[in-house]
Amino acid sequence: QLHLTMSEKNELTENLEMVQKELQEKESEMKREISEYKDRLLQAEKEHQDALTEANGKNEVEIEACQDKMNSLEHFINSQKLEIEHLKLNEEQLSNSLKEANQTLGELLKAKVR
């Protein structure tokens, strides 16, 4: 009986060792896979961050270009407003001169008729 029990114990011990070895191998494989997934995740995050940085840089350049264009247009509009004011003033002066000339012409024509 003792011999049988010892034999069973040895067999169970061997089975236990085999199971432990398999579990260690699976654990090692799972750790390796986890490490690979972590590396791939870090790489994907880095690529994503690089793409975001590049897009942000392009957007900033476009924003600056738009702001420059807007400033240029505002300057142009202001210069056009000044030009319009200047032309209105000239028109008013010419209109007044024309009135004076017509008045003088009218007076000369009256004087000539007499």
OpenMM code with the backbone's topology and positions (N, CA, C; nanometers):
from openmm import Vec3, app, unit

residues = "GLN LEU HIS LEU THR MET SER GLU LYS ASN GLU LEU THR GLU ASN LEU GLU MET VAL GLN LYS GLU LEU GLN GLU LYS GLU SER GLU MET LYS ARG GLU ILE SER GLU TYR LYS ASP ARG LEU LEU GLN ALA GLU LYS GLU HIS GLN ASP ALA LEU THR GLU ALA ASN GLY LYS ASN GLU VAL GLU ILE GLU ALA CYS GLN ASP LYS MET ASN SER LEU GLU HIS PHE ILE ASN SER GLN LYS LEU GLU ILE GLU HIS LEU LYS LEU ASN GLU GLU GLN LEU SER ASN SER LEU LYS GLU ALA ASN GLN THR LEU GLY GLU LEU LEU LYS ALA LYS VAL ARG".split()
positions = [
    Vec3(0.0842, -0.1202, 0.0000),
    Vec3(0.0000, 0.0000, 0.0000),
    Vec3(0.0880, 0.1256, 0.0000),
    Vec3(0.1907, 0.1200, 0.0813),
    Vec3(0.2821, 0.2331, 0.0897),
    Vec3(0.3497, 0.2567, -0.0448),
    Vec3(0.3917, 0.1447, -0.1061),
    Vec3(0.4563, 0.1547, -0.2373),
    Vec3(0.3609, 0.2171, -0.3393),
    Vec3(0.2385, 0.1770, -0.3403),
    Vec3(0.1365, 0.2288, -0.4318),
    Vec3(0.1137, 0.3774, -0.4051),
    Vec3(0.1055, 0.4138, -0.2794),
    Vec3(0.0834, 0.5531, -0.2421),
    Vec3(0.2024, 0.6383, -0.2852),
    Vec3(0.3227, 0.5860, -0.2643),
    Vec3(0.4431, 0.6588, -0.3044),
    Vec3(0.4475, 0.6745, -0.4560),
    Vec3(0.4078, 0.5726, -0.5258),
    Vec3(0.4059, 0.5773, -0.6713),
    Vec3(0.3053, 0.6818, -0.7194),
    Vec3(0.1873, 0.6815, -0.6577),
    Vec3(0.0852, 0.7814, -0.6931),
    Vec3(0.1354, 0.9222, -0.6630),
    Vec3(0.2046, 0.9362, -0.5479),
    Vec3(0.2583, 1.0666, -0.5095),
    Vec3(0.3599, 1.1150, -0.6131),
    Vec3(0.4485, 1.0258, -0.6556),
    Vec3(0.5488, 1.0619, -0.7557),
    Vec3(0.4818, 1.1018, -0.8875),
    Vec3(0.3807, 1.0267, -0.9245),
    Vec3(0.3080, 1.0567, -1.0487),
    Vec3(0.2393, 1.1926, -1.0382),
    Vec3(0.1751, 1.2176, -0.9249),
    Vec3(0.1088, 1.3460, -0.9042),
    Vec3(0.2108, 1.4603, -0.9025),
    Vec3(0.3254, 1.4363, -0.8423),
    Vec3(0.4308, 1.5367, -0.8377),
    Vec3(0.4784, 1.5685, -0.9796),
    Vec3(0.4987, 1.4636, -1.0591),
    Vec3(0.5400, 1.4842, -1.1983),
    Vec3(0.4333, 1.5620, -1.2751),
    Vec3(0.3077, 1.5237, -1.2566),
    Vec3(0.1982, 1.5951, -1.3235),
    Vec3(0.1946, 1.7417, -1.2795),
    Vec3(0.2124, 1.7646, -1.1511),
    Vec3(0.2116, 1.8996, -1.0983),
    Vec3(0.3259, 1.9812, -1.1590),
    Vec3(0.4431, 1.9213, -1.1674),
    Vec3(0.5582, 1.9901, -1.2258),
    Vec3(0.5341, 2.0227, -1.3730),
    Vec3(0.4726, 1.9272, -1.4453),
    Vec3(0.4416, 1.9525, -1.5875),
    Vec3(0.3425, 2.0674, -1.6015),
    Vec3(0.2400, 2.0654, -1.5168),
    Vec3(0.1395, 2.1716, -1.5219),
    Vec3(0.2034, 2.3054, -1.4861),
    Vec3(0.2895, 2.3066, -1.3844),
    Vec3(0.3571, 2.4299, -1.3457),
    Vec3(0.4466, 2.4808, -1.4583),
    Vec3(0.5166, 2.3892, -1.5257),
    Vec3(0.6027, 2.4276, -1.6369),
    Vec3(0.5195, 2.4873, -1.7503),
    Vec3(0.4056, 2.4238, -1.7814),
    Vec3(0.3170, 2.4766, -1.8864),
    Vec3(0.2650, 2.6148, -1.8488),
    Vec3(0.2274, 2.6300, -1.7224),
    Vec3(0.1770, 2.7601, -1.6769),
    Vec3(0.2857, 2.8665, -1.6862),
    Vec3(0.4089, 2.8317, -1.6513),
    Vec3(0.5187, 2.9277, -1.6608),
    Vec3(0.5436, 2.9669, -1.8067),
    Vec3(0.5377, 2.8666, -1.8962),
    Vec3(0.5571, 2.8959, -2.0385),
    Vec3(0.4462, 2.9884, -2.0906),
    Vec3(0.3218, 2.9579, -2.0507),
    Vec3(0.2100, 3.0432, -2.0933),
    Vec3(0.2238, 3.1831, -2.0352),
    Vec3(0.2658, 3.1904, -1.9088),
    Vec3(0.2845, 3.3214, -1.8461),
    Vec3(0.3918, 3.4007, -1.9207),
    Vec3(0.5026, 3.3351, -1.9546),
    Vec3(0.6094, 3.4017, -2.0287),
    Vec3(0.5588, 3.4495, -2.1639),
    Vec3(0.4838, 3.3651, -2.2317),
    Vec3(0.4295, 3.4030, -2.3622),
    Vec3(0.3327, 3.5202, -2.3498),
    Vec3(0.2479, 3.5164, -2.2472),
    Vec3(0.1532, 3.6267, -2.2271),
    Vec3(0.2267, 3.7566, -2.1944),
    Vec3(0.3324, 3.7476, -2.1128),
    Vec3(0.4105, 3.8675, -2.0808),
    Vec3(0.4752, 3.9243, -2.2066),
    Vec3(0.5262, 3.8358, -2.2933),
    Vec3(0.5875, 3.8802, -2.4182),
    Vec3(0.4832, 3.9481, -2.5071),
    Vec3(0.3647, 3.8871, -2.5173),
    Vec3(0.2583, 3.9466, -2.5985),
    Vec3(0.2148, 4.0813, -2.5422),
    Vec3(0.2017, 4.0911, -2.4101),
    Vec3(0.1644, 4.2179, -2.3471),
    Vec3(0.2694, 4.3244, -2.3779),
    Vec3(0.3961, 4.2840, -2.3695),
    Vec3(0.5041, 4.3779, -2.3996),
    Vec3(0.4954, 4.4262, -2.5448),
    Vec3(0.4677, 4.3337, -2.6366),
    Vec3(0.4523, 4.3703, -2.7780),
    Vec3(0.3356, 4.4670, -2.7968),
    Vec3(0.2221, 4.4377, -2.7317),
    Vec3(0.1050, 4.5253, -2.7439),
    Vec3(0.1344, 4.6640, -2.6876),
    Vec3(0.2068, 4.6668, -2.5751),
    Vec3(0.2428, 4.7963, -2.5164),
    Vec3(0.3316, 4.8751, -2.6122),
    Vec3(0.4303, 4.8069, -2.6737),
    Vec3(0.5184, 4.8741, -2.7696),
    Vec3(0.4389, 4.9273, -2.8880),
    Vec3(0.3458, 4.8469, -2.9392),
    Vec3(0.2646, 4.8905, -3.0526),
    Vec3(0.1749, 5.0074, -3.0138),
    Vec3(0.1206, 5.0014, -2.8918),
    Vec3(0.0368, 5.1114, -2.8439),
    Vec3(0.1180, 5.2401, -2.8311),
    Vec3(0.2383, 5.2301, -2.7752),
    Vec3(0.3242, 5.3481, -2.7627),
    Vec3(0.3591, 5.4048, -2.8997),
    Vec3(0.3870, 5.3156, -2.9954),
    Vec3(0.4195, 5.3608, -3.1311),
    Vec3(0.2996, 5.4322, -3.1936),
    Vec3(0.1804, 5.3738, -3.1760),
    Vec3(0.0588, 5.4355, -3.2314),
    Vec3(0.0332, 5.5711, -3.1668),
    Vec3(0.0526, 5.5800, -3.0355),
    Vec3(0.0334, 5.7077, -2.9658),
    Vec3(0.1336, 5.8118, -3.0152),
    Vec3(0.2590, 5.7687, -3.0375),
    Vec3(0.3610, 5.8616, -3.0870),
    Vec3(0.3241, 5.9099, -3.2271),
    Vec3(0.2822, 5.8190, -3.3133),
    Vec3(0.2421, 5.8582, -3.4489),
    Vec3(0.1233, 5.9541, -3.4445),
    Vec3(0.0277, 5.9244, -3.3557),
    Vec3(-0.0897, 6.0112, -3.3409),
    Vec3(-0.0478, 6.1499, -3.2940),
    Vec3(0.0417, 6.1545, -3.1950),
    Vec3(0.0883, 6.2830, -3.1429),
    Vec3(0.1646, 6.3604, -3.2498),
    Vec3(0.2475, 6.2889, -3.3262),
    Vec3(0.3215, 6.3544, -3.4347),
    Vec3(0.2262, 6.4134, -3.5379),
    Vec3(0.1214, 6.3368, -3.5715),
    Vec3(0.0235, 6.3853, -3.6692),
    Vec3(-0.0493, 6.5083, -3.6145),
    Vec3(-0.0847, 6.5054, -3.4873),
    Vec3(-0.1508, 6.6209, -3.4248),
    Vec3(-0.0590, 6.7437, -3.4263),
    Vec3(0.0660, 6.7223, -3.3918),
    Vec3(0.1622, 6.8332, -3.3902),
    Vec3(0.1769, 6.8926, -3.5295),
    Vec3(0.1870, 6.8057, -3.6291),
    Vec3(0.2008, 6.8539, -3.7665),
    Vec3(0.0757, 6.9308, -3.8106),
    Vec3(-0.0419, 6.8753, -3.7785),
    Vec3(-0.1675, 6.9422, -3.8161),
    Vec3(-0.1791, 7.0773, -3.7458),
    Vec3(-0.1417, 7.0817, -3.6178),
    Vec3(-0.1478, 7.2080, -3.5442),
    Vec3(-0.0539, 7.3111, -3.6052),
    Vec3(0.0649, 7.2659, -3.6449),
    Vec3(0.1593, 7.3580, -3.7088),
    Vec3(0.1036, 7.4140, -3.8378),
    Vec3(0.0450, 7.3270, -3.9202),
    Vec3(-0.0135, 7.3730, -4.0460),
    Vec3(-0.1282, 7.4702, -4.0196),
    Vec3(-0.2108, 7.4376, -3.9205),
    Vec3(-0.3234, 7.5256, -3.8880),
    Vec3(-0.2742, 7.6629, -3.8414),
    Vec3(-0.1688, 7.6637, -3.7611),
    Vec3(-0.1159, 7.7921, -3.7137),
    Vec3(-0.0649, 7.8757, -3.8307),
    Vec3(0.0026, 7.8098, -3.9246),
    Vec3(0.0526, 7.8822, -4.0418),
    Vec3(-0.0638, 7.9386, -4.1228),
    Vec3(-0.1679, 7.8565, -4.1423),
    Vec3(-0.2854, 7.9037, -4.2174),
    Vec3(-0.3552, 8.0179, -4.1448),
    Vec3(-0.3654, 8.0078, -4.0133),
    Vec3(-0.4292, 8.1140, -3.9345),
    Vec3(-0.3505, 8.2439, -3.9478),
    Vec3(-0.2181, 8.2330, -3.9382),
    Vec3(-0.1347, 8.3534, -3.9523),
    Vec3(-0.1511, 8.4144, -4.0912),
    Vec3(-0.1556, 8.3293, -4.1936),
    Vec3(-0.1724, 8.3801, -4.3306),
    Vec3(-0.3072, 8.4501, -4.3439),
    Vec3(-0.4113, 8.3908, -4.2866),
    Vec3(-0.5445, 8.4530, -4.2923),
    Vec3(-0.5468, 8.5852, -4.2158),
    Vec3(-0.4813, 8.5883, -4.1006),
    Vec3(-0.4768, 8.7125, -4.0232),
    Vec3(-0.4014, 8.8210, -4.1006),
    Vec3(-0.2912, 8.7821, -4.1649),
    Vec3(-0.2166, 8.8791, -4.2448),
    Vec3(-0.3032, 8.9318, -4.3593),
    Vec3(-0.3748, 8.8403, -4.4249),
    Vec3(-0.4609, 8.8829, -4.5356),
    Vec3(-0.5724, 8.9743, -4.4855),
    Vec3(-0.6297, 8.9386, -4.3702),
    Vec3(-0.7364, 9.0205, -4.3126),
    Vec3(-0.6837, 9.1599, -4.2765),
    Vec3(-0.5641, 9.1652, -4.2168),
    Vec3(-0.5043, 9.2948, -4.1837),
    Vec3(-0.4796, 9.3771, -4.3095),
    Vec3(-0.4324, 9.3096, -4.4136),
    Vec3(-0.4077, 9.3782, -4.5398),
    Vec3(-0.5376, 9.4334, -4.5981),
    Vec3(-0.6434, 9.3524, -4.5917),
    Vec3(-0.7734, 9.3979, -4.6439),
    Vec3(-0.8287, 9.5140, -4.5610),
    Vec3(-0.8118, 9.5074, -4.4297),
    Vec3(-0.8574, 9.6168, -4.3444),
    Vec3(-0.7821, 9.7457, -4.3795),
    Vec3(-0.6523, 9.7336, -4.4015),
    Vec3(-0.5724, 9.8499, -4.4402),
    Vec3(-0.6219, 9.9054, -4.5744),
    Vec3(-0.6476, 9.8149, -4.6688),
    Vec3(-0.6972, 9.8567, -4.8004),
    Vec3(-0.8327, 9.9276, -4.7879),
    Vec3(-0.9224, 9.8705, -4.7067),
    Vec3(-1.0552, 9.9303, -4.6864),
    Vec3(-1.0412, 10.0704, -4.6259),
    Vec3(-0.9532, 10.0828, -4.5263),
    Vec3(-0.9334, 10.2136, -4.4634),
    Vec3(-0.8784, 10.3151, -4.5631),
    Vec3(-0.7845, 10.2711, -4.6470),
    Vec3(-0.7302, 10.3639, -4.7472),
    Vec3(-0.8373, 10.4023, -4.8493),
    Vec3(-0.9253, 10.3076, -4.8825),
    Vec3(-1.0337, 10.3385, -4.9755),
    Vec3(-1.1330, 10.4363, -4.9126),
    Vec3(-1.1598, 10.4206, -4.7835),
    Vec3(-1.2488, 10.5151, -4.7140),
    Vec3(-1.1892, 10.6560, -4.7169),
    Vec3(-1.0590, 10.6636, -4.6910),
    Vec3(-0.9931, 10.7950, -4.6955),
    Vec3(-1.0004, 10.8542, -4.8361),
    Vec3(-0.9801, 10.7715, -4.9359),
    Vec3(-0.9871, 10.8176, -5.0751),
    Vec3(-1.1275, 10.8681, -5.1072),
    Vec3(-1.2302, 10.7950, -5.0595),
    Vec3(-1.3695, 10.8368, -5.0827),
    Vec3(-1.3950, 10.9728, -5.0175),
    Vec3(-1.3483, 10.9899, -4.8932),
    Vec3(-1.3652, 11.1184, -4.8246),
    Vec3(-1.2957, 11.2306, -4.9028),
    Vec3(-1.1757, 11.2007, -4.9501),
    Vec3(-1.1010, 11.2992, -5.0282),
    Vec3(-1.1775, 11.3354, -5.1567),
    Vec3(-1.2322, 11.2339, -5.2241),
    Vec3(-1.3079, 11.2587, -5.3475),
    Vec3(-1.4362, 11.3373, -5.3197),
    Vec3(-1.5015, 11.3073, -5.2078),
    Vec3(-1.6226, 11.3822, -5.1721),
    Vec3(-1.5888, 11.5291, -5.1491),
    Vec3(-1.4780, 11.5530, -5.0790),
    Vec3(-1.4348, 11.6892, -5.0525),
    Vec3(-1.4031, 11.7616, -5.1838),
    Vec3(-1.3326, 11.6946, -5.2735),
    Vec3(-1.3027, 11.7528, -5.4048),
    Vec3(-1.4300, 11.7808, -5.4834),
    Vec3(-1.5253, 11.6867, -5.4755),
    Vec3(-1.6522, 11.7059, -5.5474),
    Vec3(-1.7249, 11.8292, -5.4937),
    Vec3(-1.7246, 11.8436, -5.3625),
    Vec3(-1.7911, 11.9585, -5.3003),
    Vec3(-1.7236, 12.0893, -5.3423),
    Vec3(-1.5891, 12.0860, -5.3432),
    Vec3(-1.5157, 12.2066, -5.3844),
    Vec3(-1.5430, 12.2396, -5.5319),
    Vec3(-1.5452, 12.1368, -5.6157),
    Vec3(-1.5727, 12.1591, -5.7577),
    Vec3(-1.7153, 12.2097, -5.7779),
    Vec3(-1.8076, 12.1552, -5.7010),
    Vec3(-1.9468, 12.1985, -5.7106),
    Vec3(-1.9586, 12.3453, -5.6714),
    Vec3(-1.8914, 12.3820, -5.5645),
    Vec3(-1.8939, 12.5233, -5.5217),
    Vec3(-1.8297, 12.6132, -5.6266),
    Vec3(-1.7182, 12.5684, -5.6820),
    Vec3(-1.6515, 12.6479, -5.7871),
    Vec3(-1.7420, 12.6621, -5.9089),
    Vec3(-1.8110, 12.5514, -5.9439),
    Vec3(-1.9020, 12.5567, -6.0586),
    Vec3(-2.0168, 12.6542, -6.0329),
    Vec3(-2.0698, 12.6536, -5.9110),
    Vec3(-2.1773, 12.7485, -5.8762),
    Vec3(-2.1279, 12.8925, -5.8885),
    Vec3(-2.0077, 12.9144, -5.8351),
    Vec3(-1.9514, 13.0504, -5.8424),
    Vec3(-1.9289, 13.0914, -5.9875),
    Vec3(-1.8778, 12.9971, -6.0685),
    Vec3(-1.8528, 13.0276, -6.2094),
    Vec3(-1.9836, 13.0565, -6.2817),
    Vec3(-2.0860, 12.9773, -6.2533),
    Vec3(-2.2171, 13.0003, -6.3159),
    Vec3(-2.2756, 13.1356, -6.2724),
    Vec3(-2.2573, 13.1654, -6.1464),
    Vec3(-2.3078, 13.2931, -6.0949),
    Vec3(-2.2347, 13.4091, -6.1625),
    Vec3(-2.1039, 13.3953, -6.1724),
    Vec3(-2.0241, 13.4996, -6.2386),
    Vec3(-2.0632, 13.5114, -6.3851),
    Vec3(-2.0837, 13.3958, -6.4510),
    Vec3(-2.1246, 13.3959, -6.5921),
    Vec3(-2.2603, 13.4642, -6.6079),
    Vec3(-2.3510, 13.4319, -6.5151),
    Vec3(-2.4828, 13.4957, -6.5194),
    Vec3(-2.4721, 13.6461, -6.5048),
    Vec3(-2.3864, 13.6905, -6.4123),
    Vec3(-2.3690, 13.8340, -6.3917),
    Vec3(-2.3062, 13.8995, -6.5139),
    Vec3(-2.2103, 13.8312, -6.5757),
    Vec3(-2.1463, 13.8862, -6.6957),
    Vec3(-2.2445, 13.8953, -6.8116),
    Vec3(-2.3302, 13.7909, -6.8241),
    Vec3(-2.4288, 13.7933, -6.9304),
    Vec3(-2.5306, 13.9090, -6.9091),
    Vec3(-2.5700, 13.9303, -6.7846),
    Vec3(-2.6611, 14.0404, -6.7541),
    Vec3(-2.5956, 14.1726, -6.7866),
    Vec3(-2.4692, 14.1845, -6.7497),
    Vec3(-2.3963, 14.3110, -6.7753),
    Vec3(-2.3814, 14.3340, -6.9250),
    Vec3(-2.3624, 14.2273, -6.9996),
    Vec3(-2.3438, 14.2388, -7.1415),
    Vec3(-2.4766, 14.2809, -7.2089),
    Vec3(-2.5870, 14.2278, -7.1609),
    Vec3(-2.7171, 14.2591, -7.2167),
    Vec3(-2.7494, 14.4063, -7.1948),
    Vec3(-2.7112, 14.4705, -7.0938),
    Vec3(-2.7435, 14.6084, -7.0630),
    Vec3(-2.6709, 14.6977, -7.1486),
] * unit.nanometer
topology = app.Topology()
chain = topology.addChain("A")
for resn in residues:
    res = topology.addResidue(resn, chain)
    for name in ("N", "CA", "C"):
        topology.addAtom(name, app.Element.getBySymbol(name[0]), res)
